Amino acid sequence: MCALDVRPAVATERLLLRGPVAADVNPIAELANDLGVAGMTSNLPYPYRQADAEAFVGGVARMNPRTDAVFAVEHREFGLIGMLGFHEREPRRQELGYWLGRPFWGRGYATEAVTAALRWARGDWRKNVVWAGHFADNRASGQVLCKAGFLYTGDVEPRVSAGRGGAPAPTRMMVWLA
Ligand SMILES: CC(C)(COP(=O)(O)OP(=O)(O)OC[C@H]1O[C@@H](n2cnc3c(N)ncnc32)[C@H](O)[C@@H]1OP(=O)(O)O)[C@@H](O)C(=O)NCCC(=O)NCCS
C-alpha cells in the first residue's frame, strides 16, 4: 500500500475527514455490504466484498489530487462510519459522493461531513463549484445536500447504480457554488 497522508484534513465537532488507510478496509467492507447503502450509490457493487474495499483503498493513492479527493469519515468515538469523495466525472466538474454505514444514519453525521468537506473544497482545494446527484428515491440524500447548500438544477439524468444491478435510475442533479 502506498503511503497516504493520514493527518486529519478536516475536523468537526464529532468527525474527522482524513485520507483512507489500509486499516479502513475491514470497516468499509462491513458497512458497505448493505443494499440500502450500495443501492443508493453509483459505484458500490452489491454484494460488496473485502476485495472491493481493498481495490478501492488501493486506488485512492493513484488518484490525481488536483481533480479527485477521497476522505474516510471517522467518528471520534466510533471510528470509521463512512466515506466521502469528490470525483471529476467530466473535465473541471467535481462531483460529490458519500455514504454512511446504516448504524450511523439519522444523527446528522452526513450533513456535518458534507458541510465540512465543502468548506475544505472551497478553502484548501480552491474549488468554486461542486456538483452532486441523488437517485430520485433517495430523499435522505436530497435533504443532506439541501442542508449543505446545494440547489437543484432541474436536470434529471439516468444513472447506473452498480448496487442495483446496473439498471439506470433517475438522478436529480444539484450544484453548490462557493
Ligand atoms: C443519505 C445518508 C448519507 C444520510 O446520512 P445521515 O447522516 O442519516 O443524514 P443526516 O442525519 O445528516 O440527515 C440529513 C437530513 O435528512 C433527513 N433524513 C434522514 N433520513 C431521511 C429519510 N429516510 N427520508 C427523508 N429524510 C431523511 C434528516 O431528517 C435530516 O434533516 P433534518 O435535520 O431537517 O431532520 C445515509 O442515509 C446513507 O449513507 N445512505 C446510503 C448511501 C447514500 O444514500 N449516499 C448518498 C448517495 S447520493
The ligand as a Gaussian input file, in Angstrom:
#p B3LYP/6-31G(d) Opt

LIG

0 1
 C      -28.006000       9.566000       2.747000
 C      -27.214000       9.409000       4.032000
 C      -25.758000       9.775000       3.774000
 C      -27.804000      10.338000       5.089000
 O      -26.975000      10.309000       6.226000
 P      -27.490000      10.824000       7.638000
 O      -26.296000      11.025000       8.492000
 O      -28.548000       9.901000       8.131000
 O      -28.124000      12.212000       7.272000
 P      -28.432000      13.365000       8.323000
 O      -28.667000      12.748000       9.675000
 O      -27.376000      14.397000       8.187000
 O      -29.832000      13.876000       7.809000
 C      -29.980000      14.993000       6.982000
 C      -31.449000      15.289000       6.809000
 O      -32.065000      14.247000       6.080000
 C      -33.244000      13.829000       6.751000
 N      -33.425000      12.423000       6.531000
 C      -32.643000      11.434000       7.016000
 N      -33.122000      10.242000       6.593000
 C      -34.226000      10.516000       5.847000
 C      -35.146000       9.721000       5.107000
 N      -35.013000       8.383000       5.069000
 N      -36.148000      10.332000       4.434000
 C      -36.266000      11.668000       4.465000
 N      -35.404000      12.487000       5.126000
 C      -34.405000      11.908000       5.804000
 C      -32.997000      14.122000       8.198000
 O      -34.217000      14.285000       8.868000
 C      -32.169000      15.373000       8.135000
 O      -32.983000      16.518000       8.085000
 P      -33.336000      17.335000       9.418000
 O      -32.031000      17.644000      10.092000
 O      -34.024000      18.527000       8.900000
 O      -34.177000      16.424000      10.239000
 C      -27.260000       7.957000       4.558000
 O      -28.602000       7.598000       4.718000
 C      -26.604000       6.979000       3.625000
 O      -25.405000       6.792000       3.668000
 N      -27.410000       6.339000       2.777000
 C      -26.897000       5.326000       1.829000
 C      -25.923000       5.899000       0.804000
 C      -26.408000       7.158000       0.144000
 O      -27.588000       7.382000       0.001000
 N      -25.447000       8.006000      -0.246000
 C      -25.748000       9.217000      -0.949000
 C      -25.788000       8.972000      -2.419000
 S      -26.282000      10.434000      -3.323000

